[in-house]
Amino acid sequence: MTDTTTPHPFAQRLHGSPESRLLYAEQSTGAALLCIPEVEEQTEHYLAIEHGDSADRGMLTGALGGGCLLIFGGFSLAFFLDNRLEPALTYLAITALAFILPFLWEVLRPMPLPILLNRRTRELYFEQDGELYHSTWDGIAAAAYSFATVGPYTAGMRHASLEALLHRYGHPQEQVLINLGSPISKSLEMQLGFWEYLRTYMDKGPWFDAQGNHTESDAFIQGLLEVRKSKGQWSRLHWGRLVKEYRANNGRNYLSFSRLMMLLCSILLAPINTLQNFTYAIAKRRARSQWPALVKERLRPDGPSNRLVDLERAAEQDGVKP
């Protein structure tokens, strides 16, 4: 049960705001479950939420490497077929450099680590500037609220933020407020739905259906994550739609000019999307190894079950820094 004698940490901040909700891990908001695109991975033991500018990782490699592959790669092939080996190798070298240089820069450059929810220990982890922040899930301080922005070239736009309060490991007096996903173009109802998604994962997961009921199958969850996994695979998407229209019309009058152009454009952009996704996957795998050992071992199925806050309390009793 929620301790009503202790004020919610966000109560004063959101006082008087009509479009806001104070959130509790053990209380339902009544909103329908909603998974957001920032959820990049969900397993039996942890859920990862994309954070910072990591979503753009691989874009430069895809644009330069894929673009040069389409242009200079075509020139190289034409010269090779014309038995002009020297210019063919020159354009091939330009294409290779256009991929290798941005690829190395994007892979080797530090990538923001995701926000992690650990089901085993019921904790939330966050890393910023080399410092580890965390919070227990039970009793976590969180809130959702709406706000508006007005730009010089746009009218007023409504957004909604879902925030949680964490503290630095070993330094509980140092706190940080984080967004659980991007607030841009989200409504308050969407953020409440995502909070229900996280609550369901922690309490009834790892796998559940659209109503939040526990299941042994991960089919529903993987179906939600498939949207993210297929990011950039536009040719497969448009081809699938074309096949559906072909079957629905029994092969007659199914091919429109716009559909054909979208399919052709997606095929041309396939190298760019493929290189971007490949670079992102490599950069993400390298970044995951940078988590502190305390976190990595608790993400293992057979890892320690005690929480970071337990380590802090034990260290405080012993009079030492964790």
C-alpha positions, 0 to 999 in steps of 0.5 A: 500500500502507498504511504499517504503520510509521506508526501509524494516528491513531485506533489509540490512541483505539480500542485495546481497543474490540471494535466498531471498525475503522480505515479506509484509503482503499486497503483494503476492509472487506469490507462490502457497499455501502450508500448513506445518506440523507445523500448529497444529491448525486452527480455525475461530479466530486463527492459531497455529504454533508448536514451539521449541521441542514441537513436541517431547513431548510424545515420551518418554512416548510412547517409555517406556510406549508402549514398556513395555506394549508390553513386560512386559504386555505380560509377565503379561498376560501369568502369569495370564493365568497360574494362577501365580498371583504374577509375573503377578502383578509384571510385571503389576506394572512395566508396569504401572510405565513405563507409569506413571513416564515419563507421569508425567514428560512430562506433568508437564514439561513446553512445548514451546507455539505455535506461534499464528496468531490472525485473529480478532486483526490481530496480531502475538504472541510469548512467550519466557522465560516467556516474551510476544512478538508480532507484528501487522500483517499489516506492519510485518517485515518478510523475506524468504531466503535459506542457506546451511549446511554441516555435517561430515556424510552428503553432503551439504543440502539446507534449507530455513528459514521464519523469522519474527521480533517481539518486547517484550510487553511493551519494543519495543526496545527489539526485537526477530527474530523467525522462522515461522516453521522449516527451515530444508529441506524446499525450498525457494518456500515452505516457500513462499507458506507457507507465502501465506497460512498465508496471505490467512488465515488472509485476506480471511480466516478462510476457503479457497480452494486450489486457496486461494478463500474464502469458507464457508466450512472448508473441504479443511483446515481440509483435510490438517490438517488431515495429522497431526491429523493422526500422528502415526496412521500407522495401519489405514494408511496401512490398508486403502492402503491394502483395496484400493489394494484389490478393485483395483485388485478385491481381486486377488494378492493384498497382497504383503509380504512387505505390510503385514509386514508393517501392522503387524509392525504398529499394534505392534507399535500402543500402542507406537503411541497412548500413545505418541499422548495422552501425547502430547494432555494433555501437549498441553492443559495444556500449553495453559492455561499458555498464559498471560491473554492479549492473552487468552482474545483476542483469544475468539470470544467475546474478546477485539478487540484492539491490544497489540500495541494499549495498549502500545501506550495508556500506553505511552501517559499516561506515565505508563508501560503497 
